[in-house]
């Protein structure tokens, strides 16, 4: 799965001279939290987030009058508050690599580029939706979490056990713990009863930590 498969195409943008109130209005009307900033030639020159705009919004603790506040706020431009060192990703990057870039840099959105052209934006919401799909959160079935030894062939045995029950395995997520030489995994299976699945999986794993119908 690549960035281009999940990004929002033709993202809503703003320009450096736009005022902060105007940018906030665009965000609220479009229900977005980041706006790539393009110059007059359509080149990406920055990105502004809702947090950036709220940070420069008038504070109730100020000693300025309401008229002075309004005047100063309306004069603030996107160029004054945007991030100019924009972290971007190419559209053909693996989705998990883009997620790592977000996590490592503590950012909530990534402009997506095709060469020098902005072609999309990838946000935390896109990644959350992928997580829901990978764990089958919107599908009904039996969800079971277990640990198993870090031994080749164990996963094949588990999936074969599910197949022998005529179950449909539609989610399999795992987290490796090298220091323990074991893996924690969560699977979700359709068309198999809870007790039946537990009985088939239990002899193949170290421990069943959680099981539920969801």
C-alpha positions as CSV (number, residue, x, y, z in Angstrom):
1,X,0.0,0.0,0.0
2,X,1.5,3.3,-1.1
3,X,0.9,6.9,-0.1
4,X,-1.0,7.6,-3.3
5,X,-3.5,4.9,-2.5
6,X,-4.6,6.7,0.7
7,X,-3.8,10.4,0.4
8,X,-6.4,13.1,-0.3
9,X,-5.9,14.3,-3.9
10,X,-6.1,18.0,-4.9
11,X,-5.7,19.2,-1.4
12,X,-7.1,22.5,-0.3
13,X,-4.3,25.1,-0.2
14,X,-3.7,28.7,0.8
15,X,-1.2,31.4,-0.1
16,X,1.4,33.4,1.9
17,X,-0.5,36.7,1.9
18,X,-3.8,35.2,3.1
19,X,-4.8,36.5,6.5
20,X,-4.9,34.2,9.5
21,X,-8.7,34.7,9.9
22,X,-9.2,33.8,6.3
23,X,-7.1,30.6,6.7
24,X,-9.1,29.6,9.8
25,X,-12.4,30.1,7.9
26,X,-11.1,27.9,5.1
27,X,-10.1,25.2,7.5
28,X,-13.5,25.3,9.3
29,X,-15.5,25.3,6.1
30,X,-13.5,22.4,4.6
31,X,-13.0,20.5,7.9
32,X,-9.3,20.2,7.4
33,X,-6.5,20.9,9.9
34,X,-3.6,21.6,7.6
35,X,-3.2,23.8,4.6
36,X,-0.2,23.6,2.2
37,X,0.9,27.1,1.2
38,X,1.6,27.7,-2.5
39,X,3.3,30.8,-4.0
40,X,2.1,32.6,-7.1
41,X,3.8,30.0,-9.3
42,X,2.1,27.1,-7.6
43,X,5.2,26.0,-5.7
44,X,5.0,24.7,-2.2
45,X,6.6,27.2,0.2
46,X,5.1,26.2,3.5
47,X,2.4,24.5,5.5
48,X,0.1,25.9,8.2
49,X,-1.8,23.9,10.7
50,X,-4.8,24.7,12.9
51,X,-2.5,24.7,15.9
52,X,-0.4,27.3,14.2
53,X,-3.4,29.6,13.8
54,X,-4.8,29.0,17.3
55,X,-1.4,29.8,18.8
56,X,-1.5,33.3,17.3
57,X,-5.1,33.9,18.1
58,X,-5.9,36.7,20.7
59,X,-5.5,35.7,24.3
60,X,-8.1,36.8,26.9
61,X,-5.2,37.8,29.2
62,X,-3.9,40.5,26.9
63,X,-4.2,44.2,27.9
64,X,-5.1,45.3,24.4
65,X,-8.6,46.5,23.6
66,X,-10.9,44.4,21.5
67,X,-10.5,46.9,18.7
68,X,-6.7,46.7,18.8
69,X,-6.9,42.9,19.0
70,X,-9.1,42.7,16.0
71,X,-7.0,45.0,14.0
72,X,-3.7,43.2,14.7
73,X,-5.2,39.7,14.2
74,X,-6.7,40.6,10.8
75,X,-3.2,41.9,9.7
76,X,-1.5,38.6,10.5
77,X,-0.7,36.6,7.4
78,X,-0.2,32.9,6.8
79,X,3.4,33.6,5.8
80,X,4.1,34.9,9.3
81,X,2.9,31.8,11.1
82,X,3.5,28.9,8.6
83,X,6.2,26.3,8.8
84,X,8.7,27.0,6.0
85,X,10.8,23.9,6.4
86,X,8.1,21.5,5.0
87,X,8.6,17.8,5.4
88,X,7.1,16.1,2.3
89,X,6.9,12.6,0.9
90,X,6.7,11.3,-2.7
91,X,3.4,9.6,-3.8
92,X,5.1,6.3,-4.3
93,X,6.5,6.0,-0.8
94,X,5.3,3.0,1.3
95,X,2.5,4.0,3.6
96,X,4.2,2.7,6.7
97,X,7.3,4.7,5.9
98,X,5.2,7.8,5.6
99,X,3.7,7.0,9.0
100,X,7.1,6.6,10.5
101,X,8.1,10.1,9.1
102,X,5.0,11.6,10.8
103,X,5.7,9.8,14.1
104,X,9.4,10.6,14.2
105,X,8.8,14.3,13.4
106,X,5.6,14.6,15.5
107,X,3.6,16.1,12.7
108,X,0.0,15.4,11.7
109,X,0.1,16.0,8.0
110,X,2.5,15.4,5.0
111,X,2.2,17.2,1.6
112,X,2.6,14.6,-1.1
113,X,4.8,15.5,-4.1
114,X,5.2,14.3,-7.7
115,X,8.6,15.9,-8.5
116,X,8.1,19.6,-7.7
117,X,4.3,19.4,-7.9
118,X,1.9,19.1,-4.9
119,X,-0.5,16.2,-5.7
120,X,-2.0,15.3,-2.3
121,X,-1.8,15.4,1.4
122,X,-1.6,12.5,3.9
123,X,-2.9,13.0,7.4
124,X,-3.2,11.1,10.7
125,X,-6.8,10.4,9.8
126,X,-5.8,8.5,6.7
127,X,-3.4,6.3,8.9
128,X,-6.1,5.8,11.5
129,X,-8.5,4.5,8.8
130,X,-5.9,2.1,7.5
131,X,-5.4,0.8,11.1
132,X,-9.1,0.1,11.4
133,X,-9.0,-1.8,8.1
134,X,-5.9,-3.8,9.0
135,X,-7.5,-5.0,12.3
136,X,-10.9,-5.5,10.7
137,X,-12.5,-3.1,13.1
138,X,-15.7,-2.7,11.0
139,X,-16.1,-6.5,10.4
140,X,-17.8,-8.9,12.7
141,X,-15.8,-11.9,13.9
142,X,-13.7,-13.4,16.7
143,X,-10.7,-11.3,17.7
144,X,-8.0,-13.2,19.5
145,X,-4.6,-11.9,20.8
146,X,-1.8,-14.4,21.7
147,X,1.9,-14.8,22.0
148,X,3.8,-17.4,20.1
149,X,7.5,-18.5,19.9
150,X,9.8,-16.8,17.4
151,X,10.2,-20.0,15.4
152,X,9.9,-20.3,11.6
153,X,6.7,-22.0,10.5
154,X,4.6,-21.0,13.5
155,X,2.5,-18.5,11.5
156,X,1.9,-21.1,8.8
157,X,0.6,-23.5,11.5
158,X,-1.7,-20.9,12.9
159,X,-3.2,-19.9,9.6
160,X,-3.5,-23.6,8.6
161,X,-5.5,-24.2,11.8
162,X,-7.9,-21.4,10.9
163,X,-8.2,-22.8,7.3
164,X,-9.0,-26.3,8.7
165,X,-11.9,-24.7,10.5
166,X,-13.2,-23.2,7.2
167,X,-12.6,-19.8,8.9
168,X,-12.0,-16.6,7.0
169,X,-8.9,-14.9,8.4
170,X,-9.1,-11.2,7.4
171,X,-6.8,-9.5,10.0
172,X,-3.3,-10.4,11.2
173,X,-1.2,-7.9,13.1
174,X,1.9,-8.7,15.1
175,X,4.6,-7.0,17.3
176,X,8.0,-8.7,17.6
177,X,9.7,-8.8,21.1
178,X,13.3,-9.9,20.2
179,X,14.4,-9.8,23.8
180,X,11.8,-12.4,24.8
181,X,12.1,-14.3,21.5
182,X,8.4,-14.2,21.1
183,X,5.8,-12.4,19.1
184,X,2.5,-10.9,20.2
185,X,-0.2,-11.2,17.5
186,X,-3.8,-10.3,17.0
187,X,-6.0,-12.0,14.4
188,X,-9.6,-11.7,13.5
189,X,-11.6,-14.6,12.0
190,X,-15.0,-14.9,10.5
191,X,-17.3,-17.9,10.3
192,X,-15.8,-19.7,13.3
193,X,-17.1,-19.9,16.9
194,X,-15.1,-18.4,19.7
195,X,-14.5,-21.6,21.7
196,X,-13.8,-23.5,18.5
197,X,-11.1,-21.0,17.5
198,X,-9.5,-21.0,20.9
199,X,-9.3,-24.8,21.0
200,X,-7.5,-24.8,17.6
201,X,-5.1,-22.0,18.4
202,X,-4.2,-22.8,22.0
203,X,-1.8,-25.8,21.3
204,X,0.2,-23.7,18.8
205,X,0.9,-20.6,21.0
206,X,2.5,-19.7,24.3
207,X,-0.4,-17.8,25.8
208,X,-3.8,-16.5,24.8
209,X,-4.0,-13.0,26.2
210,X,-7.5,-11.9,25.0
211,X,-10.4,-13.3,23.0
212,X,-13.7,-11.7,22.2
213,X,-16.4,-11.4,19.6
214,X,-16.5,-8.0,18.0
